[in-house]
Amino acid sequence: MKSSYGMTFSGKYWYQDLMEFLVPIGFTQSTVIRCLFYKKFPDGSVIFLLNYVDDMLYYGNADGTLLMFETQLSKRFNLETKGQAHWYLATQITQLASYDIILEQTRYCSSIIKKYLDSVGCKNVSRKHTIPLPCDFVPTSEDCSETEEKAAILMDEYKLDYASCIGSLIYLSQTRPDIIFAVNKLARYMRKPGKCISRLWYIFFVTSEIIIILELDSSPIIPLRHYIII
C-alpha cells in the first residue's frame, strides 16, 4: 500500500482492490455511505466495516465471525493491528462496559479554534455563546461579497481561508449536531464570503465539550477494532 502513496490514481486503485476482496466474500456496500460495508451471516452475526484510504475500522457481534474475517483479511493484505479502537480520523472513541459508545471531537475542535482564531489575533478568547448563531439569523446580501476579488481581499485581511474553515466545520458537525444549521447557512457563501466571516465566531465560541453517546441494546457487541493496511 505504501508503494502507491503519492500516485495520482492510488486512491482509486486501492478502492478497487478492496472492493474486489470484500464483495466476493459476501460484503455489501452501503448505497448511502460508500465507504461502509457490511455482511450478515446465517447465524445472525454481522460485521460492519468502515474504510478511509488505508485506515479501517470494523466491529461485529460475534468473536467467531470476526476471527474468520481477520484471517481472510490478513491473508490478502499486510495489516498493522491497532487493537481496540480509541481514535479514528480525529474522533475519540470511548467504549463503555455497558456496550455504549461515546464519540467526541473535542481535541479536533480545539485544533480548529487554534488554527482559525489565532490567525486573526484571538488567542485569548474566553467569551462563549450558548448557540452557534442568533435564533433570528437570516442571511442577507451583505453576507456575500459583490465579487470574488473583494472576497479575496476580505479573507486576506482576516488571514482566513474561508472554504477550508467551513470544510473543517462540516467534518466537526458529525459529532456536533448543534452546529449543523449554522454551518449549512455559512457554507452558502464559500465562493464570495462577506460579513458572514464574522458569523464564524459564533460557532467557534460555542462550548466545545459536547459528545455523542450511542446507546446499544442488551445484545453484546465486540469492541470496535482498528487496523491499518500497510
C-alpha positions in Angstrom: 0.0 0.0 0.0 2.8 2.5 0.9 4.3 2.0 -2.5 1.3 3.7 -4.1 1.4 6.8 -1.8 1.6 10.0 -3.8 0.4 8.4 -7.1 -2.5 10.3 -8.8 -4.8 7.2 -9.0 -3.6 5.4 -5.9 -6.8 6.0 -4.0 -8.9 4.7 -6.9 -6.8 1.6 -7.4 -6.8 0.8 -3.7 -10.6 1.2 -3.5 -11.0 -1.2 -6.5 -8.6 -3.7 -4.8 -10.6 -3.5 -1.5 -13.9 -3.9 -3.4 -12.6 -6.9 -5.3 -11.7 -8.5 -1.9 -14.9 -7.6 0.1 -17.7 -8.2 -2.4 -16.7 -11.8 -3.3 -16.7 -12.9 0.3 -20.2 -11.6 0.8 -19.9 -7.9 1.9 -22.5 -5.4 0.7 -21.6 -1.8 0.1 -23.9 0.9 1.5 -25.8 2.9 -1.1 -25.6 6.0 1.1 -22.2 5.9 2.7 -20.0 4.3 0.0 -17.0 3.7 2.4 -19.3 1.5 4.6 -19.5 -2.3 4.0 -21.5 -4.9 6.0 -22.0 -8.6 6.0 -24.8 -10.7 7.6 -24.2 -14.3 8.5 -26.8 -17.2 8.7 -26.3 -17.4 12.5 -27.5 -13.8 12.9 -24.0 -12.3 13.4 -23.0 -9.3 11.4 -19.8 -7.3 10.6 -19.7 -3.6 9.8 -16.6 -2.2 8.2 -15.7 1.5 7.6 -12.7 2.2 5.5 -10.9 5.5 4.7 -7.9 5.1 2.4 -5.8 2.6 4.3 -7.4 3.2 7.7 -10.0 0.6 8.6 -12.5 0.4 11.5 -14.8 -2.5 12.0 -16.9 -4.3 14.5 -19.2 -7.3 14.9 -21.4 -9.1 17.4 -19.6 -12.5 17.4 -16.0 -13.4 18.1 -16.1 -16.4 15.7 -17.1 -14.4 12.6 -14.6 -11.7 13.4 -11.7 -14.1 13.8 -12.7 -15.7 10.5 -12.8 -12.3 8.8 -9.5 -11.2 10.3 -7.9 -14.4 9.0 -9.2 -13.8 5.5 -8.0 -10.1 5.7 -4.5 -11.0 6.9 -4.1 -13.5 4.0 -4.9 -10.8 1.4 -3.3 -7.7 3.0 -0.4 -6.8 5.2 -2.0 -5.5 8.4 -0.9 -3.4 11.3 -3.1 -4.3 14.3 -4.1 -1.3 16.5 -6.4 -3.3 18.8 -9.5 -1.8 20.3 -10.3 1.5 18.7 -9.7 4.7 20.7 -9.2 7.2 17.8 -10.4 7.2 14.3 -9.9 10.1 11.9 -9.7 12.8 14.7 -12.6 11.3 16.5 -12.1 9.9 20.0 -13.9 6.6 20.7 -14.7 5.5 24.3 -16.2 2.1 24.7 -18.0 1.5 28.0 -18.6 -1.7 29.9 -22.3 -1.2 29.2 -21.5 -1.5 25.4 -22.4 2.1 24.9 -20.0 4.1 22.7 -19.0 7.7 23.2 -17.8 9.7 20.2 -16.2 13.1 20.7 -14.0 15.6 18.7 -13.0 17.9 21.5 -9.4 17.8 20.5 -10.2 18.4 16.8 -12.5 21.3 17.8 -9.6 22.9 19.8 -7.3 22.5 16.9 -9.7 24.3 14.6 -10.1 27.1 17.1 -6.3 27.4 17.3 -5.9 27.4 13.6 -8.5 29.9 12.6 -8.8 32.1 15.7 -5.1 32.5 16.3 -4.6 33.7 12.8 -6.7 36.7 13.4 -5.2 37.5 16.8 -7.8 35.9 19.0 -5.5 33.7 21.1 -7.0 34.6 24.5 -10.7 34.4 23.8 -12.8 33.4 26.8 -16.3 34.5 25.6 -18.7 31.7 24.8 -22.1 31.6 23.2 -24.8 29.0 24.0 -25.9 28.8 20.4 -23.8 28.8 17.1 -25.9 31.6 15.5 -28.6 34.0 16.8 -32.0 32.4 16.6 -33.2 35.2 14.4 -30.3 34.9 12.0 -31.4 35.4 8.4 -28.7 35.6 5.6 -28.8 38.8 3.6 -27.0 40.0 0.5 -24.5 41.8 2.8 -23.2 38.4 4.0 -21.8 37.9 0.5 -19.1 40.0 -1.3 -20.0 41.6 -4.6 -17.1 40.0 -6.4 -14.6 37.2 -5.8 -11.8 39.9 -5.8 -13.4 41.7 -2.8 -13.9 38.4 -1.1 -10.2 37.6 -1.5 -9.2 41.0 -0.1 -11.5 40.4 2.9 -10.1 36.9 3.6 -6.6 38.3 3.3 -7.5 40.9 5.9 -8.8 38.2 8.2 -5.9 35.9 7.3 -8.6 33.2 6.8 -9.2 30.5 4.2 -13.0 30.5 4.5 -13.6 27.4 2.4 -11.0 25.4 4.4 -12.6 26.6 7.6 -16.1 25.6 6.5 -14.8 22.2 5.4 -13.3 21.7 8.9 -16.6 22.6 10.5 -18.6 20.3 8.2 -16.4 17.4 9.4 -16.7 18.5 13.0 -20.5 18.5 12.7 -20.6 14.7 12.6 -20.4 14.8 16.4 -21.8 18.3 16.8 -25.4 18.3 15.6 -25.8 21.7 17.3 -23.7 23.5 14.6 -25.2 21.8 11.5 -27.8 24.5 10.9 -25.2 27.3 11.2 -22.6 25.6 9.1 -25.1 24.9 6.4 -26.1 28.6 6.3 -22.5 29.8 6.1 -21.4 27.2 3.6 -23.6 29.1 1.0 -21.0 31.9 0.8 -17.8 29.9 0.2 -17.1 31.5 -3.2 -17.6 35.1 -2.2 -17.8 35.4 1.6 -18.6 38.9 3.1 -19.9 39.8 6.5 -20.6 36.1 7.1 -16.9 35.7 8.0 -17.7 37.4 11.3 -20.5 34.9 11.9 -17.9 32.1 12.2 -17.0 33.4 15.6 -20.4 32.4 16.9 -19.7 28.8 16.0 -16.2 28.9 17.5 -17.3 30.4 20.7 -19.9 27.7 21.4 -18.6 25.4 24.2 -16.6 22.5 22.6 -17.1 19.8 25.2 -20.0 18.1 23.5 -20.1 14.4 22.9 -22.3 11.8 21.1 -23.4 8.7 23.1 -24.5 5.7 21.1 -26.7 3.6 23.3 -26.9 0.0 22.3 -29.5 -2.7 23.2 -28.8 -5.5 25.6 -27.2 -7.8 22.9 -23.4 -7.8 23.5 -21.1 -6.3 20.8 -17.4 -6.9 20.3 -15.4 -3.7 20.8 -14.6 -1.7 17.8 -11.3 -2.8 16.2 -8.8 -0.7 14.3 -6.5 -1.8 11.6 -4.2 -0.1 9.1 -3.3 -1.6 5.8 0.5 -1.3 5.2 
